[in-house]
Amino acid sequence: MTVTEIAKTKAISLFYTFYHHPEYRGPKFTWEGFPEMARNHVEAEIFIHLERSPTKEEKSLAGQIAFKEAQRLVTETKP
């Protein structure tokens, strides 16, 4: 999988996990803050899916893509 595919897949997976399991949302959780949370999560875990250490550029790209995908999901779905 490419960095783009991984980032989009992770953002979608996180969105639907939080959408369908409200018990995962803590007291500070907001849908407005979800895209940033998705960015941080993907940047932190991209190495698992690449099976190697990502470059700084790959990590940054993955975070940007995850943020945009999460933002799109929140905007279009309006949870």
QUIMO-V339221 format. One record per run of one state. SS is the DSSP state (H for helix, E for strand, L for the rest). FROM is the first residue (numbers start at 0). TO is the last residue. Records with the same first field share a line. If there is no record, write none. Layout:
SS: FROM-TO  FROM-TO
//
This chain:
L: 0-1  20-20  24-29  50-54  77-78
H: 2-19  21-23  30-49  55-76
//
